[in-house]
Amino acid sequence: MAKRDYYEVLGLQKNASKDEIKKAYRKLAVQYHPDKNPGNKEAEEKFKEATEAYEVLGDEDKKAAYDQYGFAGVDGMNKGQDFSQFSQTFRGFEDIFGSDFSSIFDMFGMGNTSRRSSSSSVHRGANLRYDIELPFKDAIYGTKVEIQYAHNDVCTACKGSGASSGTGKKTCPTCHGAGQVRRSQGFFTMATTCPNCRGEGIIIEHPCKECGGSGVQKKRQKLAVTIPAGVENGKRVIVPKQGDAGANGSPPGDLYVFINIKPHEYFERYGNDLYCAVPISITQAALGAEIRITTLDGKTIKVKVPAGSQNNKLLRVREEGVPMGSYHGDLYIKLIIKVPEKLSKRSRELLEEISRIEGEEESPKPIPLSDLQD
């Protein structure tokens, strides 16, 4: 099959700048890299094609030769490339991928071999999620809840090693403990997970019969979880090392307890403040009064209603809101003036007298909206 023009391969015009060449190659290299497209021959060929195109167009001398003579001008220029040339290419890729170079280079299988080898057999256990529904009061003041859930625990028979009693593990003969096998492809060294040990770097010749060599067993567990005071709806409490146990003795994951809070019949929360509404009579609103309020935690407090209070007026009670360490929010009480539906004869007479004294208008003027209380 005839080669495609290198500019066509990268989707560029012949007058493309150096930055445009880098950007186009970066996009194709990430898109078609074999590690991201395992078993996809078409993607592998496109990756090789893009790499070859960049190897020429990314080098000013090679690009000049290609622009003047085409493929004939660069044939043989990449034969027998020594390590110093590879190092220049390596630095060129660092220039292309910028601050993301290290992670992309690892994706290409060219990262630090010793680091991969030392961590290849460590697979931290999975984190688990548990959802609970809390009463409003418990979420405000904190509580302890007991939960029960299933998770992978360390196998009691092999104590997490995955090997039968009296046996052990040995270094994988295929990858020699690296967890990866490597092959060369152009100026890349391609690394793939070792098919023999599945990336562990070690193999178990005689797996534990209880856990099948995984080192973990499914178990149910009871756990007391402390819910801190003031926790908000949708938040989570993290219980370290109570998730799934890691395979082959690796560290366990964490347990994430997500909080759903039931609404309260009388109280609402906004930030660290609590709100409630209480009814008062017309006379209490007009003359003022001292009323008793039961707070969320069951205390009875006295609250003074100022004379001339209007409907929906908010009274503030300091430090009766949500506890947040040494600090407490406030409690806001909304006054709802309750108008009696039925009046006695004497009550009606008194109200009519008040109306005459106050000179109430039959055609009141509208009140500016800015004067209205929330």
N, C-alpha and C positions, 0 to 999 in steps of 0.2 A: 504494500500500500504506500502511495506517495506521501511524503511528509507535507504537513500543512505549514503555511507561512507562519513564522513565529509571532508576528504581530496579530495574525488572525487567531492563533491559539490563545493569546492573552486578551483578545477582544479590543485591540488598540489600533490607532492610526500610526503611520510611520513616523510622524512628528511628535509622538508621545514623549513626555518628559520623564526624567528618571523617577520622580515620585509617583507618576501615574503607572509606570512599569512595576514598581514595588507594590503599589496598592492592588493592581490587577493580579499579580502573582500571589500575594498573600491570600486574597479571596479564594482563588482556585486551589491553592495548597491546602487550606483548611477544609474546603468543601469536598475535595476528592481524595484526601489522604486515606490510605488503606486501613489504618487503625479505626477510622470512622466508617469505613465501608467494607467490613470483612467479607471476603468471598466475592466481591463485586469486581470482576475483571475489567469492565468498562471504566469504572472509577479509577482503578489502578493505572490503566493505560493513559487516562486523561491527566492523572497526577504526574506520570513520567513525562508526558508531552509538555505539560506546563513547566515542569522543573527544567527540562532541556531548553525550553524557550527562554526562561529567565536566566539560565546559566550563560546564555549568549547575550541577550539584550540588557542584562544587568551589568555587563562588563563593557566599559567604554570602547576598548580596543576590539573586542569581539563584535560588538554592535556595529562599529565602523566598517569592519571587514564584511559583515553580513549585509549591511546596507548597500555596499558597493558590488559585492560579488555573489550574494545569495549564499546558499548552503555550501558552495564550493569554497567560499572564503573562510569558513570556520571548520570544515571537516578536518579531523585530526588534532584540533587544538585542545581537546579534552582528554586525549589519550595519555595514560600513564601519569595521572595527576598525583603529585607527591603531597606529603602532609602539610608542607608550608602553603601550598595552593589551597588545600582543604581548610586550613586555618583562616585564609582570606575569605573563603566562601562562608565559613562559620560566622565571621565578623559581619559579613554582608547580610546574613540572615538576622543577626541581632539588630542591625540597622533597620531592616524591613519590619520586624515584629515589635520593635521598641520595648516598652516595659512589659509587654505580654510575652516576650521572647522565651523566658524560662519555662513558663507553663506550656507554651506551644511546643518548645523543643522537647519537653518531657513527653508530650502527646506523640511526637514523632519517634519516641523510643530512644532518644539520644541523651537522656538526662544522666544524673549521677548514678552509676551502676552500684556503687557500694551502698548508697542510701536505699536504693530499691531492694537490694539483697537483704539488708538488715531489717527492713520493715515488711518484707514480702509475706511473712507468715503471721503478721499481726492484723487481725480483722476485728475491730471493736464491735461489740454486740449492737443490735439495732435499738434505737430509741423507741419507746412505746407511748401511746396516748391513751388517757383515761378521762372521760367526761363525767362530771358530777353536777348535781343541781343543789344549790344551797338556799336555805331560807334567807330572806333579806337581812334579818337581824344577825345571823351568824357571819354573813359576809362583812357587816359593818364592824362587829366587835371581835371577830376571829373565833376559830373553833378547831377542834380536831375531828376528823372523820376517818372511819375505818373502811377501807375498800378491799375488794377481792378481785384478782385478775389472774389470767394465765400468761406465763412467760417462759422463755427458755432458761433453765437453770443449769448449773454445772452438774454434769453426770456424776452420780455418787459412786458408780462402779470404777470408773477410770480417773475420777477427780479432775476431769476436764482435759486430760491428755489425748483422748481419742483412741489410745492403744490398749489392747488387752493386758491384763495383769502379767507382769514379768517380761513384757516386751516393750519396745520403744519405737523411736522414729529414726530414719536415716536420710542422709542428704540425697536429693533427687539425682539420679545418674544422668538424666537428660540435660538439665540446666545447671547442674553442679551447685545447686542451692540458690541460684539467682532468681528463680521464679519466672524467668523469661528466656526465650530463645531468640537469637539475632541473625539477621541476614543482611547482606549488603545490597543496596539498590542505588546506583549512581553514587552521588556523594552523601547519601543518607545511609545510616545504619538502622534498619527496621527492627523493632522489638515487638514480639507478640507473647502472650501468656503461654507458659509451658503447658503443653497438652497432657503431660504425664502427671505433674503434681498440681495442676490448675493454679499455678502462681504461688503456691505455698513455699516452694523451695525444699520441702521435705516430703517424704511419703511414709505412710503407716503400713507396715507389712501385715500386721495382724490387728485389724480394727476391733474396738470394743464391741461386744455383742449387744450391750444394753443401748448404746447410742449410735451404733453403726459407724463409729469413727469420728463423729462430729464433736464429741466432747460435751454435748448439751442434751438435756431432756426437757420435755414440756411438763410444767408443773403449775399448780394454782397456789397463789400466795395471798395472805392477808397482810395488810399494811396500814398503820396509822399515819395519816398525813396531816400535818399542821397547816391550817389556813390562816395566814396573817390577817390582823385587823385592817379593815379598809380596802380589801381586795376588790377590784372592779370587775364588772361583768365582761366575760370574754378573755380575761387574763389567765395566765397559767402559773402553776407552781411546779418547779422542777425538783424532783427527788433524785439526787445523784446515784448512779450505779444500781438502780432498781429496774432497769429495762432488761432486754435479753442478754444472757451471758454470751460472751464472745466464743467463737469456735476455737477448739484446740488450746484452751487456756487463755485466750485473749481477753482484754478488759471488757466489762459489761457496758451496755448503753444506759441511758437515763430514762426515767419515767416522767412524762409531761402530763400533769393533771390540769385539765381545762375547766374553768369555773363558769357555770351558768347560774344566774341569780334569779330566784322567783320574785316577782313584784310584791310589794307590801300593800295591805288594804288601805293604810292611812298615811304612810310616809313615802317620799321620793327622795332620790339623791341627785344632786348636781355638783360635780366636783367633790369637794370635801364638806359640803353643806347639806343639811337635811331640811326638807320642807313638809309641812302638813297644813291642813285647813281646819278651823273650828268655827262653829256657829255662835253668834252672840245676838242678843235681843236689841230692839231699837233703843230701848232705854239705856242698856249697857253701852251702846255705841254713842249715844248722845250725852249721857252723864258721866261716862267713864266707869271703870269697874276693875276689880282684881279677880282674875279667874285662875282656876287650877288646871294644869295641863299634865297629862301622863306622857313622859318621853318614851323613846324607842326602847330604852333599857329598863323601863318599868318605874322610874322615879316619878314622883309628883312634885311639880314645881309651880310656884305662883308667878303669874304674869300680869302686869298692869296694863289695862286698856285705857289709853288717853281719852279724855272727854272729846267728843266731836269726831271720833274715828269714822272713816268712810268705808264703804264696802270694798273688799279686796286689799285693804291696808295690810302691809307686812310688818310684823313685830319681830325684832331680832333678839335671840337669846344666845349670848356668847358661850362658846366652848361646849355646846350640847350637840355638836354635829359629829362627823366621822373622825375617830381617833387615828392619827398618823404619827406614831411615836409619842413624843412629849407634846405634840401639837394636836389640838382638836379644831375641827371646823365649827360652824355655828348652826343653830336651829332657827329657821324662819317660819313664823306662824301667820298664815293668811286669815284675816277676819272675814267671815261671811255673815252679813247682817240678815237675820231671819225675820221676815215680815209675817206676822200671824195671819193665818187664813181665816180665822173666825174671831170676832171680838164680842166681848160682853157689852151690855148696854152702857155700863159705867166707863169701860175702856174707850168705847167710841166717843162718849161725851168728852172725855179728857183730851183725846186726840183732836177732836174738832175745836176744842178751846185753844189748844196749842197752835192749830192752823190759823185761827183768827188772830192770835197774839203775834205770830210770826209774819202775818200778812202774806201768806202764800199766794202766788200768782196763778191765775187760771190759764194764762198763755205764757209759759216760761220760755225764755230765750235759749237757743242752743248754746252748749258749752264748747269752747275750743278743744279740739282733740288733744292739743298739747297739754291741757290741764288735767286730763284724765290719768289716773294711776293705772299701772299695769295690773 
